[in-house]
């Protein structure tokens, strides 16, 4: 993926798929439209982030807030292909303990710093 790719999202079957490079500005701009799309989701509760890259810590923090909001709207959330940084934060703050957020195939980035 080219890091200049815009962030886009679309329903594909039962999953909302987010693609692109998410920096702080893109994360802030994505928040409202993605919440609106999720509100009309019906019974669907899967968010796919396999082809979305986090560019900075602010984007990660904003995405944590967004994931929590989507979980609260749906009651439960399946998060597919979450970037390692996002999965790690969700684990560290206890958001995975009650199983309302389920990680499916979280990514493991190689060569980055380990926290």
MMTF fields as JSON, N, C-alpha, C and O atoms, coordinates in Angstrom:
{
  "mmtfVersion": "1.0.0",
  "mmtfProducer": "UNKNOWN",
  "numBonds": 459,
  "numAtoms": 460,
  "numGroups": 115,
  "numChains": 1,
  "numModels": 1,
  "chainsPerModel": [1],
  "groupsPerChain": [115],
  "chainIdList": ["A"],
  "bondAtomList": [4, 2, 8, 6, 12, 10, 16, 14, 20, 18, 24, 22, 28, 26, 32, 30, 36, 34, 40, 38, 44, 42, 48, 46, 52, 50, 56, 54, 60, 58, 64, 62, 68, 66, 72, 70, 76, 74, 80, 78, 84, 82, 88, 86, 92, 90, 96, 94, 100, 98, 104, 102, 108, 106, 112, 110, 116, 114, 120, 118, 124, 122, 128, 126, 132, 130, 136, 134, 140, 138, 144, 142, 148, 146, 152, 150, 156, 154, 160, 158, 164, 162, 168, 166, 172, 170, 176, 174, 180, 178, 184, 182, 188, 186, 192, 190, 196, 194, 200, 198, 204, 202, 208, 206, 212, 210, 216, 214, 220, 218, 224, 222, 228, 226, 232, 230, 236, 234, 240, 238, 244, 242, 248, 246, 252, 250, 256, 254, 260, 258, 264, 262, 268, 266, 272, 270, 276, 274, 280, 278, 284, 282, 288, 286, 292, 290, 296, 294, 300, 298, 304, 302, 308, 306, 312, 310, 316, 314, 320, 318, 324, 322, 328, 326, 332, 330, 336, 334, 340, 338, 344, 342, 348, 346, 352, 350, 356, 354, 360, 358, 364, 362, 368, 366, 372, 370, 376, 374, 380, 378, 384, 382, 388, 386, 392, 390, 396, 394, 400, 398, 404, 402, 408, 406, 412, 410, 416, 414, 420, 418, 424, 422, 428, 426, 432, 430, 436, 434, 440, 438, 444, 442, 448, 446, 452, 450, 456, 454],
  "bondOrderList": [1, 1, 1, 1, 1, 1, 1, 1, 1, 1, 1, 1, 1, 1, 1, 1, 1, 1, 1, 1, 1, 1, 1, 1, 1, 1, 1, 1, 1, 1, 1, 1, 1, 1, 1, 1, 1, 1, 1, 1, 1, 1, 1, 1, 1, 1, 1, 1, 1, 1, 1, 1, 1, 1, 1, 1, 1, 1, 1, 1, 1, 1, 1, 1, 1, 1, 1, 1, 1, 1, 1, 1, 1, 1, 1, 1, 1, 1, 1, 1, 1, 1, 1, 1, 1, 1, 1, 1, 1, 1, 1, 1, 1, 1, 1, 1, 1, 1, 1, 1, 1, 1, 1, 1, 1, 1, 1, 1, 1, 1, 1, 1, 1, 1],
  "groupList": [{"groupName": "UNK", "atomNameList": ["N", "CA", "C", "O"], "elementList": ["N", "C", "C", "O"], "formalChargeList": [0, 0, 0, 0], "bondAtomList": [1, 0, 2, 1, 3, 2], "bondOrderList": [1, 1, 2], "singleLetterCode": "X", "chemCompType": "L-PEPTIDE LINKING"}],
  "groupTypeList": [0, 0, 0, 0, 0, 0, 0, 0, 0, 0, 0, 0, 0, 0, 0, 0, 0, 0, 0, 0, 0, 0, 0, 0, 0, 0, 0, 0, 0, 0, 0, 0, 0, 0, 0, 0, 0, 0, 0, 0, 0, 0, 0, 0, 0, 0, 0, 0, 0, 0, 0, 0, 0, 0, 0, 0, 0, 0, 0, 0, 0, 0, 0, 0, 0, 0, 0, 0, 0, 0, 0, 0, 0, 0, 0, 0, 0, 0, 0, 0, 0, 0, 0, 0, 0, 0, 0, 0, 0, 0, 0, 0, 0, 0, 0, 0, 0, 0, 0, 0, 0, 0, 0, 0, 0, 0, 0, 0, 0, 0, 0, 0, 0, 0, 0],
  "groupIdList": [1, 2, 3, 4, 5, 6, 7, 8, 9, 10, 11, 12, 13, 14, 15, 16, 17, 18, 19, 20, 21, 22, 23, 24, 25, 26, 27, 28, 29, 30, 31, 32, 33, 34, 35, 36, 37, 38, 39, 40, 41, 42, 43, 44, 45, 46, 47, 48, 49, 50, 51, 52, 53, 54, 55, 56, 57, 58, 59, 60, 61, 62, 63, 64, 65, 66, 67, 68, 69, 70, 71, 72, 73, 74, 75, 76, 77, 78, 79, 80, 81, 82, 83, 84, 85, 86, 87, 88, 89, 90, 91, 92, 93, 94, 95, 96, 97, 98, 99, 100, 101, 102, 103, 104, 105, 106, 107, 108, 109, 110, 111, 112, 113, 114, 115],
  "secStructList": [7, 7, 6, 6, 7, 7, 7, 3, 3, 3, 3, 3, 6, 6, 3, 3, 3, 3, 3, 3, 3, 3, 7, 2, 2, 2, 2, 2, 2, 2, 2, 2, 2, 2, 2, 2, 2, 2, 2, 6, 7, 6, 6, 7, 7, 3, 3, 3, 7, 6, 6, 3, 3, 3, 7, 1, 2, 2, 2, 2, 2, 2, 2, 2, 2, 2, 2, 2, 2, 2, 2, 2, 2, 2, 1, 1, 3, 3, 3, 3, 1, 7, 7, 2, 2, 2, 2, 2, 2, 2, 2, 2, 6, 6, 6, 6, 6, 6, 1, 1, 3, 3, 3, 3, 1, 7, 7, 7, 7, 1, 1, 1, 7, 7, 7],
  "xCoordList": [0.847, 0.0, 0.893, 1.879, 0.548, 1.235, 0.718, -0.495, 1.605, 1.179, 0.492, 0.029, 0.418, -0.328, -1.765, -2.545, -2.114, -3.476, -4.458, -4.21, -5.579, -6.599, -7.235, -7.243, -7.755, -8.451, -9.887, -10.588, -10.302, -11.653, -12.265, -11.554, -13.578, -14.246, -15.508, -16.108, -15.906, -17.106, -17.57, -16.768, -18.877, -19.414, -19.103, -19.38, -18.533, -18.287, -18.889, -18.313, -20.052, -20.776, -21.203, -21.847, -20.844, -21.221, -20.159, -20.255, -19.147, -18.034, -17.83, -17.991, -17.477, -17.066, -15.549, -14.841, -15.055, -13.635, -13.041, -13.564, -11.937, -11.236, -9.875, -9.128, -9.551, -8.277, -7.582, -8.239, -6.252, -5.478, -4.531, -4.437, -3.827, -2.863, -3.513, -3.851, -3.682, -4.408, -3.431, -2.751, -3.368, -2.616, -3.621, -4.826, -3.144, -4.035, -5.139, -6.298, -4.797, -5.804, -6.839, -8.034, -6.381, -7.307, -8.199, -9.383, -7.63, -8.419, -9.522, -10.657, -9.196, -10.204, -11.288, -12.471, -10.888, -11.855, -12.719, -13.869, -12.183, -12.893, -13.929, -14.915, -13.713, -14.527, -16.031, -16.775, -16.479, -17.912, -18.53, -19.543, -17.942, -18.52, -18.547, -19.502, -17.506, -17.493, -18.539, -19.198, -18.69, -19.744, -21.124, -21.984, -21.344, -22.632, -22.896, -24.009, -21.875, -22.027, -22.326, -23.149, -21.648, -21.832, -23.236, -23.828, -23.76, -25.094, -26.159, -27.172, -25.965, -26.926, -26.57, -27.021, -25.765, -25.196, -26.163, -25.877, -27.282, -28.141, -27.47, -26.983, -27.435, -26.884, -25.381, -24.783, -24.774, -23.358, -22.489, -22.778, -21.416, -20.567, -19.09, -18.341, -18.653, -17.261, -16.593, -17.112, -15.439, -14.625, -13.312, -12.598, -12.993, -11.789, -10.761, -11.023, -9.584, -8.515, -7.254, -6.175, -7.372, -6.223, -5.377, -4.151, -5.999, -5.275, -5.237, -5.121, -5.334, -5.233, -3.968, -3.725, -3.174, -1.95, -2.096, -2.65, -1.597, -1.545, -0.227, 0.838, -0.295, 0.894, 1.486, 2.664, 0.685, 1.222, 0.384, -0.702, 0.924, 0.27, -1.054, -1.964, -1.18, -2.446, -3.533, -4.657, -3.212, -4.183, -4.594, -5.766, -3.634, -3.94, -4.901, -5.872, -4.63, -5.505, -6.914, -7.901, -7.004, -8.324, -9.041, -10.259, -8.283, -8.889, -9.37, -10.4, -8.648, -9.105, -10.468, -11.387, -10.598, -11.88, -12.973, -14.099, -12.647, -13.628, -14.051, -15.239, -13.092, -13.402, -14.329, -15.283, -14.059, -14.927, -16.338, -17.318, -16.446, -17.772, -18.532, -19.728, -17.854, -18.517, -18.946, -20.033, -18.09, -18.444, -19.693, -20.595, -19.752, -20.895, -22.173, -23.253, -22.058, -23.236, -23.73, -24.936, -22.795, -23.157, -23.369, -24.008, -22.842, -22.893, -21.673, -21.222, -21.133, -19.917, -19.3, -19.995, -17.997, -17.286, -16.23, -15.43, -16.234, -15.152, -14.208, -14.621, -12.951, -11.942, -10.953, -10.181, -10.979, -10.176, -8.952, -9.067, -7.787, -6.563, -6.132, -5.572, -6.382, -6.008, -4.493, -3.761, -4.01, -2.576, -2.095, -2.847, -0.855, -0.304, -0.42, -0.741, -0.163, -0.215, -1.628, -1.78, -2.643, -4.026, -4.374, -4.926, -4.052, -4.354, -3.667, -4.253, -2.436, -1.672, -2.334, -2.467, -2.742, -3.381, -4.706, -4.996, -5.512, -6.794, -6.572, -7.337, -5.519, -5.18, -4.725, -5.21, -3.786, -3.192, -4.198, -4.067, -5.205, -6.182, -7.376, -8.294, -7.375, -8.414, -9.664, -10.666, -9.624, -10.813, -11.12, -12.178, -10.225, -10.469, -10.962, -11.311, -10.995, -11.313, -12.748, -12.99, -13.702, -15.101, -15.606, -16.794, -14.726, -15.033, -16.023, -16.574, -16.259, -17.119, -16.341, -16.937, -15.01, -14.154, -13.362, -12.649, -13.492, -12.777, -11.784, -12.161, -10.525, -9.501, -9.43, -9.329, -9.485, -9.351, -8.137, -8.112, -7.151, -5.936, -5.295, -5.078, -4.986, -4.285, -2.916, -2.296, -2.466, -1.19, -0.024, -0.153, 1.1, 2.343, 3.317, 3.76, 3.648, 4.598, 6.007, 6.303, 6.859, 8.223, 9.15, 9.002, 10.105, 11.131, 10.842, 11.677, 9.694, 9.379, 9.743, 10.145, 9.61, 9.915, 8.901, 7.742, 9.341, 8.469, 8.217, 9.155, 6.943, 6.579, 6.152, 5.806],
  "yCoordList": [-1.174, 0.0, 1.238, 1.3, 2.2, 3.48, 4.329, 4.45, 4.921, 5.691, 7.0, 7.72, 7.321, 8.496, 8.147, 9.025, 6.865, 6.445, 7.071, 7.107, 7.569, 8.094, 6.941, 5.795, 7.272, 6.268, 6.184, 7.191, 4.98, 4.751, 3.603, 2.78, 3.563, 2.436, 2.108, 2.976, 0.838, 0.383, -0.927, -1.71, -1.144, -2.428, -3.454, -3.228, -4.576, -5.716, -6.919, -7.466, -7.322, -8.386, -7.897, -6.855, -8.649, -8.3, -7.505, -7.327, -7.024, -6.347, -4.944, -4.706, -4.033, -2.693, -2.732, -2.985, -2.481, -2.602, -1.202, -0.362, -0.96, 0.323, 0.087, -0.791, 0.867, 0.754, 2.106, 3.145, 2.095, 3.318, 3.544, 2.733, 4.668, 5.051, 6.084, 7.185, 5.723, 6.55, 7.335, 6.771, 8.656, 9.526, 10.296, 10.068, 11.198, 11.913, 12.659, 12.606, 13.352, 14.103, 13.202, 13.493, 12.106, 11.169, 10.499, 10.271, 10.185, 9.552, 10.481, 10.049, 11.752, 12.724, 12.895, 12.983, 12.941, 13.112, 11.869, 11.979, 10.706, 9.442, 9.174, 8.478, 9.718, 9.391, 9.544, 8.573, 10.706, 10.953, 10.098, 9.441, 10.084, 9.263, 7.773, 7.08, 7.276, 5.855, 5.518, 4.481, 6.391, 6.172, 6.185, 5.379, 7.088, 7.17, 5.898, 5.373, 5.415, 4.173, 3.003, 2.143, 2.98, 1.889, 1.933, 0.889, 3.122, 3.251, 2.596, 2.138, 2.536, 1.894, 0.466, -0.065, -0.163, -1.473, -2.642, -3.705, -2.492, -3.646, -4.57, -4.109, -5.867, -6.86, -7.072, -7.905, -6.347, -6.558, -5.94, -4.851, -6.656, -6.148, -6.434, -6.594, -6.503, -6.807, -5.612, -5.05, -5.236, -4.162, -4.776, -5.399, -4.599, -5.183, -4.075, -3.107, -4.238, -3.242, -3.822, -3.244, -4.929, -5.642, -4.758, -4.863, -3.89, -3.038, -1.581, -0.679, -1.356, -0.015, 0.056, -0.816, 1.088, 1.272, 2.473, 3.499, 2.345, 3.466, 4.191, 3.577, 5.489, 6.282, 6.935, 7.291, 7.099, 7.753, 7.399, 6.828, 7.757, 7.438, 8.149, 7.6, 9.351, 10.077, 9.352, 9.219, 8.885, 8.108, 6.855, 6.48, 6.21, 5.012, 5.345, 4.623, 6.432, 6.83, 7.15, 6.762, 7.852, 8.168, 6.904, 6.794, 5.944, 4.691, 3.858, 3.192, 3.884, 3.189, 3.745, 2.982, 5.059, 5.679, 5.273, 4.99, 5.243, 4.861, 3.405, 3.091, 2.519, 1.096, 0.925, 0.149, 1.636, 1.56, 2.053, 1.461, 3.118, 3.649, 2.651, 2.44, 2.04, 1.056, -0.162, -0.701, -0.589, -1.697, -1.359, -2.187, -0.163, 0.238, 0.308, -0.022, 0.734, 0.781, -0.618, -0.855, -1.553, -2.9, -3.867, -4.905, -3.542, -4.478, -5.378, -5.78, -5.7, -6.504, -6.176, -5.759, -6.369, -6.017, -7.06, -7.421, -7.546, -8.4, -7.491, -6.808, -7.476, -6.619, -7.514, -8.242, -7.458, -8.349, -7.598, -6.489, -8.214, -7.651, -6.355, -5.487, -6.207, -4.98, -4.808, -5.778, -3.575, -3.335, -3.685, -3.567, -4.109, -4.541, -3.458, -3.757, -2.211, -1.122, -0.973, -0.754, -1.088, -0.985, -2.171, -1.991, -3.376, -4.577, -4.515, -4.89, -4.045, -3.952, -2.979, -3.285, -1.826, -0.845, -1.384, -1.243, -1.994, -2.557, -3.599, -3.672, -4.402, -5.391, -4.718, -5.045, -3.772, -3.146, -2.374, -2.329, -1.764, -0.985, -1.829, -1.308, -3.12, -4.016, -4.115, -4.686, -3.567, -3.601, -4.983, -5.172, -5.94, -7.286, -8.237, -9.379, -7.785, -8.666, -9.169, -10.309, -8.352, -8.781, -9.409, -9.709, -9.605, -10.269, -9.507, -10.072, -8.23, -7.448, -6.985, -6.59, -7.028, -6.821, -8.103, -8.539, -8.701, -9.923, -9.627, -9.123, -9.937, -9.779, -11.039, -12.147, -10.865, -11.968, -11.671, -10.659, -12.528, -12.377, -10.997, -10.327, -10.558, -9.276, -9.385, -10.449, -8.27, -8.272, -8.17, -7.638, -8.683, -8.572, -7.872, -8.449, -6.624, -5.89, -6.277, -6.386, -6.481, -6.905, -5.703, -4.902, -5.583, -4.56, -3.263, -2.359, -3.13, -1.909, -2.025, -3.096, -0.952, -1.009, -1.862, -1.961, -2.468, -3.301, -2.56, -2.108, -2.433, -1.737, -2.745, -2.371],
  "zCoordList": [0.0, 0.0, 0.0, 0.734, -0.811, -0.847, 0.298, 0.47, 1.087, 2.25, 1.88, 2.764, 0.59, 0.15, -0.221, -0.589, -0.126, -0.45, 0.515, 1.72, -0.005, 0.913, 1.691, 1.243, 2.844, 3.639, 3.124, 3.026, 2.803, 2.306, 3.099, 3.675, 3.121, 3.762, 2.991, 2.356, 3.054, 2.362, 2.992, 3.5, 2.947, 3.379, 2.309, 1.131, 2.705, 1.819, 2.514, 3.455, 2.04, 2.727, 4.094, 4.217, 5.12, 6.491, 7.225, 8.44, 6.518, 7.186, 6.624, 5.427, 7.506, 7.1, 6.974, 7.949, 5.761, 5.448, 5.313, 4.579, 6.031, 5.985, 5.347, 5.779, 4.324, 3.609, 3.582, 3.516, 3.632, 3.476, 4.633, 5.554, 4.569, 5.595, 6.505, 6.07, 7.757, 8.706, 9.571, 10.428, 9.335, 10.223, 11.076, 10.965, 11.92, 12.845, 12.103, 12.512, 11.021, 10.269, 9.624, 9.662, 9.029, 8.391, 9.426, 9.177, 10.59, 11.652, 12.127, 12.328, 12.307, 12.744, 11.692, 12.022, 10.421, 9.333, 9.131, 8.707, 9.424, 9.23, 10.312, 10.069, 11.494, 12.66, 12.405, 12.547, 12.043, 11.852, 10.76, 11.002, 9.547, 8.479, 8.798, 8.446, 9.464, 9.784, 10.842, 10.76, 11.832, 12.841, 12.183, 12.539, 11.227, 10.539, 9.726, 9.728, 9.04, 8.271, 9.196, 8.882, 10.345, 11.307, 11.914, 12.185, 12.124, 12.728, 11.862, 12.392, 10.549, 9.657, 9.321, 8.307, 10.159, 9.847, 9.945, 9.394, 10.614, 10.847, 11.846, 12.879, 11.559, 12.482, 12.273, 12.954, 11.362, 11.061, 12.161, 12.657, 12.532, 13.616, 13.391, 14.355, 12.121, 11.818, 11.153, 10.188, 11.682, 11.127, 10.657, 11.442, 9.37, 8.783, 8.546, 7.832, 9.16, 9.062, 8.425, 8.558, 7.751, 7.187, 6.279, 6.298, 5.486, 4.54, 4.978, 4.149, 6.286, 6.837, 7.689, 8.524, 7.478, 8.258, 9.166, 8.77, 10.385, 11.326, 11.151, 11.207, 10.941, 10.668, 11.909, 11.912, 12.969, 14.166, 15.386, 15.279, 16.551, 17.815, 18.006, 18.628, 17.487, 17.615, 16.838, 17.323, 15.643, 14.859, 15.624, 15.621, 16.278, 17.06, 18.202, 18.429, 18.915, 20.03, 19.531, 20.157, 18.416, 17.853, 17.401, 17.541, 16.855, 16.412, 17.597, 17.499, 18.709, 19.922, 20.337, 20.635, 20.356, 20.711, 19.734, 20.143, 18.446, 17.434, 17.598, 17.523, 17.821, 18.019, 19.221, 19.16, 20.305, 21.485, 21.164, 21.616, 20.397, 20.04, 19.165, 19.366, 18.204, 17.341, 18.151, 17.944, 19.071, 19.966, 20.764, 20.887, 21.302, 22.106, 21.271, 21.762, 20.021, 19.143, 18.811, 18.745, 18.598, 18.157, 19.313, 19.14, 20.486, 21.608, 21.639, 22.711, 20.463, 20.339, 18.981, 18.054, 18.879, 17.664, 17.359, 18.222, 16.116, 15.614, 14.853, 13.916, 15.245, 14.638, 13.9, 14.524, 12.571, 11.738, 11.215, 10.694, 11.36, 10.809, 11.453, 10.784, 12.74, 13.443, 13.437, 13.637, 13.207, 13.33, 14.739, 15.706, 14.842, 16.121, 17.19, 18.34, 16.825, 17.793, 18.369, 19.571, 17.544, 18.009, 18.908, 19.993, 18.457, 19.248, 20.607, 21.622, 20.622, 21.87, 22.852, 24.037, 22.365, 23.251, 23.774, 24.962, 22.92, 23.365, 24.463, 25.424, 24.31, 25.335, 26.63, 27.713, 26.507, 27.692, 28.536, 29.759, 27.903, 28.667, 29.113, 29.748, 28.79, 29.277, 28.415, 28.847, 27.201, 26.359, 25.78, 25.18, 25.947, 25.43, 26.513, 26.218, 27.751, 28.873, 28.886, 29.284, 28.463, 28.538, 27.236, 27.115, 26.277, 24.998, 24.13, 23.185, 24.434, 23.532, 22.317, 21.315, 22.392, 21.23, 21.044, 21.948, 19.872, 19.549, 18.439, 17.381, 18.677, 17.645, 16.798, 17.326, 15.483, 14.542, 13.664, 12.964, 13.698, 12.896, 13.024, 12.014, 14.258, 14.393, 13.715, 13.701, 13.16, 12.447, 13.414, 14.516, 12.985, 13.714, 12.778, 11.785, 13.102, 12.286, 12.698, 13.888, 11.737, 11.986, 11.843, 10.919, 12.761, 12.63, 13.337, 13.308, 13.974, 14.697, 16.152, 16.607, 16.888, 18.317, 19.058, 18.655, 20.128, 20.955, 22.252, 22.91, 22.623, 23.872, 24.905, 26.025]
}
